[in-house]
Amino acid sequence: MSIRVTQGMMSMQTLSNLNRNYSNMSNLENQISTGRKINKPSDDPVGVTYALRYRAELASNEQFQSNADSAVSWLDFTDSTMQQATEVMRRLKELTVQGANGTLPQSGLDAIKLEVDQLKEQMGNIGNAQIRGKYIFNGQNYDQVPYELSSTITNFSQIDTDSGAVKYAIGDQSTFQVNTAGNDFFGSSTDSDNIFKVMDDLIAALNSGDVTTISAQSANIESRSSKMQSCLSEVGARTNRVELVQARLDDRDLNLTTLQSKTEDADIASLMIKATTSQTIYEAALKSSAQILQPSLMDFMR
């Protein structure tokens, strides 16, 4: 049984094919203009799921990178500040040795005392060091000045700093401590080698000319210097670790960016070829359709 093909059927089929070719050409041109092969969820439902996941992971990784950068800044500043403190300790030790030799007159001891006074003030300034408005030696109370005198606290040696850990999130379920408590570095109020107490005792001994007490401070200075050096080494170890984390985060960022690009970005060269082909097909279809749909009722009546 033959199927009768009417002029209306031919017209509808031809227009349908033209619209399909035009839609395909328009879709290719849209991908070329945006540079993306996924411009709406219906383009690739599965790809959209992966693209959203990659975007979320990239955003998370970017925050971890920012936190790692902040941690490195904190640690570098802490390292520099601690280096200054060790220089003060080195000079304090030299002055203590000079004052303990027993040959200096009181005027010489007074001159040493004046310099120790300055060193104590400098050590207090170091203890109040801050980065971006945060005091690095006051634990989680970094918004408060750690070494500040008042009517009830007349000496730095009476002060105990906050020992809470300041941590940065540098990975999924991974936090990293960046701070060192002032009690650990300078000594707590109960430590015999609290550097501020040592300086106070040294100043009093220099003022009275007590050579025995001056000499006795050398052991405390040596003890505190060793603890300071230990804290400095710990900061170095933390810096090394966070730099390794930074390298890992950079690698992860590159990997996620590559995966996202493969999922979302269009292959422009390939699309240009397809778009040219699609346009050629569309133009050919228009020409052939013009020939097919050209006959009218008058043509059939001849």
N, C-alpha and C positions, 0 to 999 in steps of 0.2 A: 504494500500500500504506500503510495507516494504522499509526501507531505507538501501541501501547498504553501509556498512562501509568498507572503503578500508584501506590498511596498511598505506598509506600516511596520511589519516585523523587521524588515531590513533597516528601516530608519531607526527603530528603537535599539536594535543590536549595534548598529554603527555608532549611535550616540553613546551607548553604554561603554563601548570599547574606547571611544575618544575620551570620555570622562575618566576611565581607568588609567589610560596612558597619561592624561594631563595630571591626575592625582599623583601618579608615580614620579613624574617629572618634578612636580611641585615639592614633593617630599624630599627628593634628592637635593634640590636647590636649597631647601630649608636647612638640611644637614650641613651643606657646604657653607652657608652664610653664618650658621651658629658654631660650626666646628665640632658639633656634638652629634653622635648617632642616636642618643636618647634625649628627646626634647619633651616628651610626655610619657606618663606611665604605660600607655598602651603600646608604645614603640617596642618595649622589651620589658615585660613585667618582672621576669627573673633578674634581668640586668639592673633594674631599678632597685630591687632588694639589696643586691650586692653593692651598688653605688652608694646607697644610704648608709650601709654598714661601714664602707670605707671612709665616707665623710665623717661619720661619728668617731671612728678610730683616729683619723687624722687630727680632728679637733682635740681629742683627748691627748694625743701625742704632742701636739703643739703646746698644750698647757704643761705637760711634763717637761718639755724642753725649756719653757719659760721658768719653771720652778728650779730646774737644774742650773740655769744661768744665774738665777738669784742666789742659789746655794754657793756657787763658785765665787760670786762677788763677795758674799758674807765671809767665806773662808779665806779668800785672798786678803780682805781687809783685816780679818782677825790675825792672820799670819804677820802682816806688816805691823800691826799694833803690838803684838807679842814680841816681835823683833826689837821694837823700841824699848819695851820693858826690860828685855835682856841686856840692852846697852846700858840702861840705868843701873841694873844690878852689877854689871861689870865695873862701872865707875864707882858704885857704892863699895864694892869689895876693895878696890884700890885705895879709897879714902880710909876705909877701916884699917887696912894694913898700915897705912901712914900714921894714923892716930894711935895705933897700938905699939909703936916701936919704942915709946918711952923717952924719946930724946927731944920731942917738940915742946916748946914753951906753950903756955896757955894761949898766947896770941895765935899760935899756929893751930891749936885745937879749935879756937873760936872761928878761924877762917874755914876749917874743915866743916865745922858745924853749920856755917852759913850755906855752904854748898850742899850739905845733906838736906837742909831745909828746902832748898830749891829742887833737889831730886825727889823729895817727898811730894812736893806740889806737882811735879811733873808726873809722878806715878799716879797721883790722884786723877790728873787729866787723862792719863791713859786708861784708867779704870772707868772713866765716863765716856770713852770713845763710842761713837754712834755712826751707823751707816743708814742712810735714808730715814733718819729720825728714830732709829731703833738702837737702843743701848745694848751692845753686844755681850756685856758681862752680867746682865741682870735677868737671865733666864726668860721666862714667859712674861715677866713684868718689864719687857723691853721699852715700854712707853714711860717708865719712871727712871729718874736719875739714881744710879746705884750708890755712888759715893757722894753723899750730900750731908753736910753738917747741920745740926739744928740745936735747939735749946736742950734737948735730951741726949743728943748724940754729939759729943764734942771732939771725937777722934775717929778717923777712918777705921782704926783697928777694932772698933766696937760694932762695925757693920757686917751683917751677913746678907749676902745677895741671894736672890731667888735661884733655886737650883733646877727649876723646870726646864725640860728639853724643848727647844724650838726646832720643829721638824717641817720638812718640805716633802710633799708627795712627788716622787720621781718615777713612779711606775704603778701599774695595777697592784693594789694592795701592798705597796712598798713605800715606806717613809724613810727620811734620812735626817739625822740630827746634825745641825750646823753650829750650834753654840757651845761655848765653854763657860761654865759658871765662874763668877769672880772668886767665890770661895775656893775653887780648885786651883785657880791661877795665882791669886794674891794671898790666899789663906783665909780661913774662917776666924771668927772672934775668939775661938778657943785654941787655936793653933799657936804653939810657942814660936813658930817661924813665920807667923803672919807678917808680911813685909812691912806693913805700916807700924805694927808693934815693934818690930826690929828697928825701924828708923827712929821711932820715938825713944826707945831705950838708948840707941846710939847717940841721939841728940842730947839726951839728959846726961849721959856719961861724958860726952865731949864738953858739955857746959861745966861739969864739975871736975873735969880732969881725971876721971876714974879710968885709968889705963886697963885695969883688969876687966872691967865690964865692957870696955871698947873691944878688947881682944876676944871676949866671949861671944860677941855678936858675929864673928867670922863663921862659926859653925852654923848658926841660924841662916846667915846669908847663903852659905853653900847649900844648905838643905833646901831652901826656897828656890834657889837657882836651878837645882836639879829637878824640882817639881815643875817649874816653869818650862824647862826644856822638854820635859815629858809631855806637857800640854801642847807645846809647839809641835812636837813630833806627831801627836795625835791629829792635830789640824792638818799636817801634811798628808797623813794617811787618808783622812777624809777627803781631802782635795783630790788625791789620786783616784779614789773610788768614784767620786762624782764625775770626774772627767771620763772614766770608762763608761759610766752610765750615759753621759752626753754622746759619746761615740755610738753606743747602741741605739739611742733614740734617733740619731741622725740616720743610721742605717734603716731603722724601722720606718722613718718618714719617707725615705726614698722608695722603700719596698711598697708601702701603701699608696704612694703617689703613682707608681708604675702600674699597680693593679687598678687603681681608679681610672687612669688614663686608658688602659686597655678596655675597660668596661664602658666608659662614657665617650671618649674622644673618637672623632670620625677619622677615617683614612681619606684625607682630602684627595690624594692622587687617584685612588680607586673610584671615589665618588665623582670626580671630574669626568672620568671615562664613562661611567654609568650614566651621568647626566647628559653627556653629549650623545650617547647612544639613544637615550630616552627621548631627547629632543628630536633626533633624526627620525625615530619611529613615529613620534607624534605628528611631525610635519608631513611625513609620508602618508600617514593615516588620513590627515586632512585632505591631501590631494586626491587620494583614492576615493575617499568618501564623497568628495565633490563630484567625481565622475559617476559613482554608483547612484547617488541621490539626485542626479541631474534630470533624468526623464520625468516628464509631467504627464497629465491626463491627455494632453494634445498629442504627445509622442505615441501613446497607445492607440489613438484614434486614426492615425495616418494609415 
